[in-house]
Amino acid sequence: MFVDQIVKKINYKVLILVLITLLIASLLYWDDFSTKFTLLLATMLLLNVGLLKYLYSKHQLWIVFAVSLLMNCMALFYLGDYILSTGDLRVPNNVYDIFIYDNWVSILLAFFVPPFVCFACSFFFVSPSPALSFFRQFSFSPSNLQKAVFVFYGFIIVAYNILNWSSIGGAFSYFSRILYMSFNFFPLLVGIYNKNLGKYYKFILFAIFFDSAIIIMSGGRYTAFLNLGLFFLGRLISATPLVRKKLLIFGVLLYPVLISLVGILGIIRDQNGRGKASDFVSLDRLSLIFSQTQSSSSATEENEELQKQILLQSKGRNINWINLSVIALTPSKIEFKGSEGLVKEFESIFVISRMKGDFSEASLEESANEQFENNLSTTKAREFGYSVDFFTSVEWGLLADSWSRGGIFSYALYFFIFMLFGVVIESKLLFRKYLEISIFIIVVYISTVYTGLYIRPLYESIRDILLKLAISYIVLSGVSLYYKTNK
């Protein structure tokens, strides 16, 4: 098993030695904030890696623990990489004048909460996680039913993009979007199974790249490169050791190119706005991307600013700046919210958009306006210096939402509730009964946990997980029934 091979290579003694070395180095460079802070971020990252190995070896690595700790590792890496690459300590695109060093101790403590809570939870949830035994029995050869699910996934991608491109609304468009968002981690499985999908492989691969191309040409970046990244990760998992080594070398060489492309796309979107789906074939956009790529490669003084903007729009795009803003601004400039609006927020999770049967754009705008008026979801970010309206949003995830209410203690409490919820879902629902569609439901769960931690407040995340798991189970069970009755 791929994960077993990685975990075995993590040596506790080496890990502790490196941790001590990093701590000593941070003390030696204490007066150089950038160096000190990045060394402390690296220390925290290794602490998360060590805990992942510990929980894995103790069979306590529930999926919700793994996702949260891996996300924490990525956040630590991205922040350290951005500081080292740019030397910029200012939080961008915020009306407040915020610098990372304003509240750097609290930032480090926030990064410490996930490993601390996951470690504490391992003593509460003493039963072993069923995830490990499930994945050890995982077969890289999909059944015919699983191949049919992948074909269905490919059609959902194509249908969603055509409907979005042609601006066709209605119930079918709405539910295709729900399925599209629920299945957004499926490229991971496509990468794992790859050519074992047989004659369907090329069609599914085309659907993924078709989706990414449309997203890029309409001004998006995140989902497009998430598709490609997940597919690449899947290929790494299923590849032989020799092929895996070649893929890693290829990935390392390609990374700087992709980073530059992501940054250029971000600059173009800032200059021209996000394009309509129907304009994705715009030759002007292609020409602009090409000219910006050429400009960024020249070393003129004029392009130094362009290079900085590329780094901000690429490496900086990976950082959830709203989290750092909330930590820096509370409670020195903005008071903690406590329980303010909590009842309204809880009530809002029971209001499911479109249940009244109106699938028009006007209804969508009405739902968004209700959020703005009641200061729900991402609209809370407006108070912390961000522009949020019908067209622009930011990630208001579990950290930002809980920290704004009471600092590190409310964050730890919210995080514990989310971990508890995840363990209950996994132990009582996810692994209770094995079905051929189980792996797809598990990937939907991983996706919703990821987006829940990164984008949504706690209550919205719980609702999102329950709804998407239920919808995915019903739809995929329908696909399974249709396949079995018509094969």
Buried (B, 14 or more C-beta within 10 A) or exposed (E): EBBEEEBEEBEEEEBEEBBEEBEEBBEEBEEEBBBBBBBBBBBBBBBBBBBBBBBBEEBBBBBBBBBBBBBBBBBBBBBBBBBEBBEBBEBEBBEBEBBBBBBBEBBBBBBBBBBBBBBEBBEEBEEEBBBBEBBEEEEEEBEEBBBBBBBBBBBBBBBBBBBBBEEEBEEEBBBBBBBBBBBBBBBBBBBBBBEBBEEBBEBBBEBBBBBBBBBBBBBBBEBBBBBBBBBBBBBBBBBEEEEBEEBEEEBEEEEEEBBBBBBBBBBBBEEEEEBEBEEBEBEEBEEBBEEBBEBBEEEEEEBEEBBBBBBBBBBBBBBBBBBBBBBBBBEEEBEEBEEEBEEEBEEBBEEEBBEEEBBEEEBBEEEBEEBBEBBBBBBBBBBBBBEBEEEEBBBBBBBBBBBBBBBBEBBBBBBBBBBBBBBEBBBEBBBEEEEBBBBBBBBBBBBBBBBBBBBBBBBBBBBBBBBBBEBBBEBBEEBBEEBEEEE
